Amino acid sequence: DRGITGALGKPMEVVVVETPSGRVNCDQAGAVLVDYYAQRPDPQPGSAPLDVAGFACNQVPEPDIPQVICTDGASLLYSMWRQGG
């Protein structure tokens, strides 16, 4: 039910896709993505990935769902635009 403020100041959802042995929970993933958006508040497709707490994070090539993907090689998480009301 909680989200983060993401690209262009819009509300975003955080999704943890895969994280071996529960290494990353939703709060930790949210913190990584908040730090990413603090460094890159406007979508910049084609930019070099940013290192955020050991995760390589970057904008998807065309702003869509998901919007930013982060991975450390073992865990995968992403943000997406909120859908619906």
C-alpha positions in Angstrom: 0.0 0.0 0.0 3.0 2.3 0.4 4.8 3.8 -2.6 7.7 6.2 -3.2 8.0 9.5 -5.0 9.8 8.7 -8.2 10.4 10.2 -11.7 9.0 13.7 -12.2 7.7 13.6 -8.6 5.1 11.0 -9.5 4.0 8.2 -7.1 5.7 4.9 -7.9 5.3 1.4 -6.6 8.3 -0.8 -5.7 8.4 -4.4 -6.8 10.9 -7.0 -5.6 11.1 -9.7 -8.3 13.8 -11.9 -7.0 16.0 -11.8 -3.9 17.9 -15.0 -2.8 17.2 -15.9 0.9 15.2 -12.8 1.5 18.2 -10.5 1.1 16.2 -7.5 0.0 12.8 -6.6 1.4 10.4 -4.0 0.1 11.6 -1.3 2.5 15.2 -1.9 1.4 14.2 -1.9 -2.2 12.3 1.3 -1.8 15.3 2.9 -0.2 17.5 1.9 -3.2 15.0 3.3 -5.6 14.5 6.6 -3.6 18.2 7.1 -3.7 18.2 6.5 -7.5 15.5 9.1 -8.0 17.3 11.5 -5.8 20.3 11.3 -8.1 18.3 11.2 -11.3 14.8 12.7 -10.8 14.0 13.1 -14.5 13.8 10.0 -16.8 17.1 9.8 -18.8 16.9 6.7 -21.0 20.2 5.7 -22.5 22.2 7.0 -19.6 24.9 5.0 -17.9 23.6 2.9 -14.9 24.0 4.5 -11.5 25.5 2.5 -8.6 23.1 2.7 -5.7 24.0 0.7 -2.6 25.7 -2.0 -4.7 22.8 -2.1 -7.2 23.2 -1.1 -10.9 20.0 0.9 -11.6 18.9 2.4 -14.8 15.9 3.8 -16.7 14.2 1.4 -19.1 14.9 2.4 -22.8 11.4 3.7 -23.3 9.5 5.0 -20.2 7.0 2.3 -19.6 6.2 -0.3 -17.0 8.6 -1.1 -15.3 10.2 2.3 -15.2 13.6 1.7 -13.4 15.3 -1.6 -12.9 18.0 -2.4 -10.4 20.1 -5.5 -10.0 23.1 -6.6 -8.1 23.5 -9.8 -10.1 21.5 -11.9 -7.6 18.5 -9.7 -6.7 16.2 -7.9 -9.1 13.8 -5.0 -8.2 12.1 -2.3 -10.1 9.7 0.6 -9.8 6.6 1.1 -11.8 4.0 3.9 -12.3 1.0 3.4 -10.1 -2.0 2.0 -11.9 -5.6 2.8 -11.5 -7.2 5.1 -8.9 
